[in-house]
Amino acid sequence: ICQVAAGKVSPPPRSHARFPLAIPVDCWSDEGRMVAATEDVSAGGAFIASPDSPSIGSRVRLAFGPMPDGSRYMAYGEVAWVREGRGFGVRFVANLGLRVVLRRASETGHLALAS
């Protein structure tokens, strides 16, 4: 990690392209419900910006949106990491529709949500 930070070694490439995207997200875990927003998303997961975070390893249910057309995307995931006071990363374990949209975006370089 220190060598990556010093610029001596490149970090491994990500499995999925990330897209900056700020949309509302409702998050449910065993620790309760929170309303937050995404900062970026990929076909593999999302960064959820929030001053509060579920514990690492927590299973979460996410409802993204509403989108411009009023639709919502549901996903299930696991909290992979936490940045205290800033937010947390979720690794998707299942999502309904969102992965298709994000994979298409990875291929085209354009994120097209319903409008």
SULSULNOR-V206799 format. One line per field, one symbol per residue. phi: phi as a letter, one per 30 degrees, with the letter a starting at -180 (. if undefined). burial: b if it has 9 or more other ideal C-beta (glycine too) atoms within 8 Angstrom, else e. Layout:
phi=???
burial=???
This chain:
phi=.dddddidbddddddbdcbdacbdbcbcbddkcbcbbdcabbdclaccdadcbddejddbcbbdjddecjdbccbbabdcabceiclacccdcabcjddddddddddcibccceb
burial=eeebeeeeeeeeeeebbebebebbbbbebeeeeeebbbbbbbbebbbbbbeebbeeebbbbbbbbebeeeeebbbbbbbbebeeeebbbbbbeebeebbebbbbbbeeeeeeeee
